[in-house]
Amino acid sequence: MSLFLVAVIDGAKARFFTLEPQEFPEYESGPNLIEHQALSNSVKELPGQELWASTKTGRNRGAGDQAHSYDDHREKHMIEFERRFAQTIAAHIVNLIQVHHSQQLLMIAEPQILSLMREALIIVLPKNLKFSELTKNLCHLKPHELHEYVASKKLLPAYKRVSG
């Protein structure tokens, strides 16, 4: 059982951690942030020519070599791709909460994806789950760096070394 589930998300990937307590706190250092899974947003990895029919946006040639512009709504499509990614992440979070019997969720994400995550999670999270969030992109950090940073913000218990 892990009290804390930590989801660290940017537009391209999501990483999932639990904070695992030490079995014998007086003899072992801890708690330890353990990474369990990572998801990638495959749309962010596709080159433009595979995602769109034309890699150039908003320009077209008319009769007599006159160019005119138009809105091909790529931004709306990208937001929809991110919304779908957020729903996939939400499903993984709910599954991990059940598997690890987590009582608290800490979500760390950049602002746009955090907003989409709130939308996706509001209807699926258990009502008794404590929820915290941090608006920051920390996906690039190693588990111990992430733990140290989040503990400094008082969002997770700090790692304690046992001197031997």
C-alpha positions in Angstrom: 0.0 0.0 0.0 1.3 3.4 -1.0 -0.4 6.5 0.4 0.9 8.7 -2.4 0.5 8.4 -6.2 2.4 11.0 -8.1 1.6 11.8 -11.8 4.1 14.0 -13.7 2.9 15.1 -17.1 3.8 17.3 -20.0 2.3 17.4 -23.5 4.4 14.5 -24.7 4.6 12.0 -21.8 3.2 11.1 -18.4 5.2 9.3 -15.7 3.6 7.6 -12.6 5.2 7.1 -9.3 4.3 5.9 -5.8 6.0 7.0 -2.6 6.9 3.8 -0.9 7.5 3.8 2.9 10.3 2.0 4.5 9.5 -1.3 6.2 11.7 -0.5 9.2 11.9 3.3 9.4 14.4 3.3 12.3 16.9 1.2 10.2 16.2 2.2 6.6 16.4 5.4 4.7 13.2 6.6 2.9 10.5 6.9 1.8 11.4 6.2 -1.8 9.7 7.6 -4.9 9.4 4.6 -7.3 8.5 4.9 -11.0 5.9 2.4 -12.2 4.9 3.4 -15.7 5.3 6.0 -18.4 3.0 6.8 -21.3 3.9 8.7 -24.5 1.6 10.9 -26.5 2.2 9.3 -29.9 0.7 12.4 -31.7 3.6 14.5 -30.4 6.1 12.1 -31.8 4.7 12.0 -35.4 6.4 14.2 -38.0 4.1 16.9 -39.5 3.7 15.1 -42.8 2.2 12.0 -41.1 -0.2 14.1 -39.0 -1.3 16.6 -41.7 -1.9 16.4 -45.4 0.2 19.5 -45.9 3.0 20.5 -43.5 2.4 24.2 -44.2 -0.5 25.9 -42.6 -2.7 28.7 -43.7 -1.5 29.3 -47.2 -3.0 28.3 -50.5 -2.3 29.4 -54.1 -5.2 30.7 -56.1 -5.6 31.6 -59.7 -3.0 34.0 -61.2 -0.4 33.1 -58.5 -2.2 35.1 -55.8 -1.8 33.6 -52.4 -4.6 33.7 -49.9 -4.7 32.5 -46.3 -7.2 30.3 -44.4 -7.5 28.7 -41.0 -7.1 24.9 -41.2 -8.0 24.6 -37.4 -4.8 22.7 -36.5 -4.8 24.2 -33.1 -8.3 22.8 -32.4 -7.1 19.4 -33.6 -4.0 19.5 -31.3 -6.1 20.4 -28.3 -8.4 17.5 -29.1 -5.3 15.2 -29.3 -4.2 16.5 -25.9 -7.7 16.0 -24.5 -7.6 12.3 -25.6 -4.1 11.9 -24.1 -5.5 13.4 -20.8 -8.3 10.8 -20.8 -5.8 8.0 -21.3 -3.7 9.3 -18.4 -6.8 9.6 -16.2 -7.7 6.0 -16.8 -4.1 5.0 -15.8 -4.3 7.1 -12.7 -7.6 5.5 -11.6 -6.1 2.0 -12.2 -2.9 2.8 -10.2 -5.0 4.3 -7.4 -6.9 1.0 -7.2 -3.8 -1.2 -7.5 -1.7 0.7 -4.9 -4.6 1.6 -2.7 -3.4 5.2 -2.8 -5.1 7.8 -0.7 -3.5 10.9 -2.1 -2.8 12.0 -5.7 -0.2 14.6 -6.5 -0.4 15.8 -10.1 2.5 17.8 -11.5 1.9 19.2 -15.0 2.5 22.2 -17.3 -0.5 24.6 -17.3 -2.4 23.5 -20.4 -2.3 19.8 -19.8 -3.1 20.4 -16.1 -6.4 22.1 -17.1 -7.2 19.1 -19.4 -6.3 16.7 -16.6 -8.7 18.4 -14.2 -11.5 18.0 -16.7 -10.7 14.3 -17.3 -10.2 13.4 -13.6 -13.2 15.2 -12.0 -15.6 12.5 -13.0 -13.5 9.4 -12.4 -11.5 10.1 -9.2 -12.7 8.5 -6.0 -14.5 11.1 -3.8 -12.4 10.2 -0.7 -9.0 10.8 -2.5 -7.0 13.8 -1.4 -5.8 15.7 -4.5 -2.9 18.2 -4.8 -1.4 19.8 -7.8 1.7 21.7 -8.9 1.9 23.7 -12.1 5.3 23.0 -13.4 7.0 20.8 -16.0 9.1 18.3 -14.1 9.0 15.4 -16.5 12.7 15.6 -17.1 13.7 15.0 -13.5 15.1 11.7 -12.1 12.9 10.1 -9.3 15.2 11.3 -6.5 15.4 14.8 -7.9 11.7 14.9 -8.3 11.2 13.7 -4.7 13.6 16.3 -3.4 12.0 19.2 -5.3 8.4 18.2 -4.3 9.3 17.6 -0.7 10.9 21.1 -0.6 7.4 22.4 -1.6 5.9 20.4 1.3 3.8 18.3 -1.0 5.4 14.9 -0.1 7.2 13.7 3.0 11.0 14.3 2.8 13.5 11.5 2.2 15.3 10.8 5.5 18.7 9.1 5.7 19.3 6.7 8.5 22.9 7.1 9.8 24.5 3.9 10.5 
